[in-house]
Every structure is written in structure tokens, then in C-alpha cells.
Amino acid sequence: MLKIKDNVDLKEIDKLIKGGHYDKSVDKYYLKKLWIDKEGITTEYVNGYLSITDIDKMLDIIYDLIKSDLVEKID
């Protein structure tokens, strides 16, 4: 599983990814069916459906997070 590194402020993600929303009440960053928080990176299914376009965008975001050294792999 991938998660944001502990030393990363989730607000930094906003500098990398535009169009999302940081919710300080739950300490999560939300961007089009993708939740990013200190516990991990998860997807939100709408009626059990994710389009190919949605999946492509999510993979691009995850790739950008990895390249920016904001993510670590955990067991």
C-alpha cells in the first residue's frame, strides 16, 4: 500500500496537484474520487464504477506524488 510520508504536510500536495480540496477537519486531501491522507491513498467508487479516464488521472496523480518523493510503500 502507498501512503504519504509522515513528514509531509498534506497542504504541499496542493502545490503539486491543482483542483483538489484539503479538508482540515479530517486531515485528508480529496481530488476527483481519490482520497489522500496519512493512512494511505484510496479511491472512491460511485456505484462501483470508475471510468478509464478516472483511472488514468489517478495513476498520473500517484506517479507525480512518487516522483516528488512524497509517498512511501508500506506493508
N, C-alpha and C positions, 0 to 999 in steps of 0.2 A: 504494500500500500504506500502511496505517496502522501506526504504531509509537509506543510510549511515548516521551515526550521524555526526552532524556539526563539532565536534571536532576531527574527524578522517581525517588524511592525506590519500588520495587515494593511495599513494605510499606504505602505510602499507599493503594494500591488496596484493601487490606483494610478501610480505614475507609469506603470508598465502597460496596464490594460485600461482602455477607456470604455465608458458606458456601463460600468458596474455600480454597485452600491455597497458601501461598508455600513453595517448595522452594529453600532457600538453596544446596543443592549444585549446582543447575543454574541458579540465579538466574531462576526462572520462577514465574509465578503461574498456577494451574490452577483453573478453575471450570467444571464440567459441560461437557465437550467443547470448552472454549475455553482456549487457552494464550496467556498474555500475557507477553512478555519484551521486552528492549531491541532485539531484532531485528525484532519485529513481532507481530501478533495473528493467530493461526491457529486453525483448527478441527481437531478430532479426529473422524474418521469411524469409526463402528463398523459393520463390514460394508458400508461405502459408504452408510450410511443416517443421515440427520438428520431428525427429525420437525419438523413445523411449529412445535410448542411449543418445541423446542430452538432453532430459528432465531429465533423471536420473543424468547426470553430472551437470546440472543446479541446481537441488534440492540439490545435495551434496555440491555445492559451497555455495548456500544460507544457508544451515544448518551450514556450517563451519563459515560463517560470523556471524550468530546469536550466535553460541556458543562462538565466540571470542568477543562478545559484541560490535560489530561494526555497528549493524543495529538497527533501531528503527521503530516501526509501526506508521504510520500517517494516518489520515483520508482523 
